[in-house]
Amino acid sequence: DTPPFQIYFEGAISRWGEDGGYLSVPVTSDMQTLHNALVAALTSLAIQAYRDDPYHAHMTYVQDTQADGLNRAKSVVVETDWGEGIPVAHIDLIGRIGQAYGGRWTLIESFSLYG
């Protein structure tokens, strides 16, 4: 059982590439523990494209976009107040079908966290 936990935005950093950007979020011990449990449970069922150890938590702003879309995303992000953080009481497990980069994302399973 995994209890609900908090994701904090203090210390979060926006990162940008040529065709995308994301918010890099500090990883708490609760997040790392949940990540480790998911990796252990899913390793035999899937091909892992990203072996995050330690876990790299992030929130994708935009991906696979052209320069004009990237510039629009940057302008929105600069104007956004993310607040202190968000409570997490539910997890959606998302997987990519097809290629590791450019494939289609799909919902695999949803889980509610209980303490």
C-alpha positions in Angstrom: 0.0 0.0 0.0 1.2 3.5 -0.9 -0.2 6.4 1.0 -1.1 9.7 -0.8 1.8 12.1 -1.0 2.7 15.6 -2.1 4.7 16.8 -5.1 6.5 20.0 -4.3 7.4 22.6 -6.9 10.0 24.5 -4.7 13.3 23.9 -6.5 11.5 22.8 -9.7 13.3 23.9 -12.9 12.0 24.4 -16.4 14.1 22.6 -19.1 13.8 23.1 -22.8 15.1 21.3 -25.8 14.8 21.8 -29.6 11.2 20.4 -29.8 9.9 20.2 -26.2 10.1 21.3 -22.6 9.3 20.0 -19.1 9.3 21.0 -15.5 11.9 19.0 -13.6 10.4 18.3 -10.1 12.4 17.5 -6.9 11.9 13.8 -6.0 10.7 13.0 -2.5 11.4 9.7 -0.8 7.8 8.7 -1.2 8.0 9.3 -5.0 11.3 7.3 -5.2 9.7 4.4 -3.2 6.7 4.3 -5.4 8.9 4.4 -8.5 11.0 1.5 -7.2 7.9 -0.6 -6.5 6.5 0.1 -10.0 9.8 -0.8 -11.6 10.0 -4.1 -9.6 6.4 -5.0 -10.5 6.6 -4.1 -14.2 10.1 -5.1 -15.2 9.1 -8.6 -16.4 6.1 -7.2 -18.3 7.6 -4.4 -20.3 10.7 -3.0 -22.1 12.0 -0.1 -20.1 13.2 2.7 -22.3 14.2 4.9 -19.4 16.0 3.4 -16.4 15.6 6.2 -14.0 17.6 5.5 -10.8 17.3 7.8 -9.1 13.8 8.6 -10.4 13.6 11.8 -12.5 10.2 13.3 -11.9 8.9 15.7 -14.5 5.8 17.3 -16.0 6.0 17.6 -19.8 4.8 20.9 -21.1 5.1 20.1 -24.8 6.8 17.4 -26.9 7.5 16.9 -30.6 6.5 20.4 -31.6 7.7 23.0 -34.1 9.5 26.2 -33.2 6.3 28.3 -33.1 4.6 25.9 -30.8 7.7 25.8 -28.6 7.8 29.5 -28.4 4.0 29.7 -27.5 4.5 27.0 -24.8 7.5 29.0 -23.3 5.4 32.2 -23.1 2.6 30.3 -21.3 5.0 28.6 -18.9 6.7 31.9 -18.0 3.2 33.4 -17.0 2.2 30.3 -15.0 2.3 30.2 -11.1 2.6 26.5 -10.3 1.9 27.2 -6.6 3.6 25.2 -3.8 2.8 21.8 -5.2 0.0 19.3 -5.7 -1.4 16.4 -3.6 -1.2 13.0 -5.2 -3.9 10.5 -4.3 -4.3 8.8 -7.7 -1.8 7.5 -10.2 -2.3 6.8 -13.9 0.2 4.4 -15.4 0.9 5.5 -19.0 2.9 3.5 -21.5 4.1 4.2 -25.0 3.0 1.9 -27.9 5.5 1.7 -30.7 8.8 3.5 -30.8 10.4 4.8 -27.6 10.4 8.2 -29.2 7.5 9.2 -31.3 5.2 6.3 -30.4 1.6 6.8 -29.1 1.0 7.2 -25.4 -1.9 5.2 -23.8 -3.4 4.6 -20.4 -2.5 1.2 -19.1 -4.1 1.3 -15.6 -5.3 3.7 -12.9 -4.6 3.3 -9.2 -5.9 5.1 -6.1 -3.4 5.5 -3.3 -4.4 4.4 0.2 -2.6 5.1 3.5 
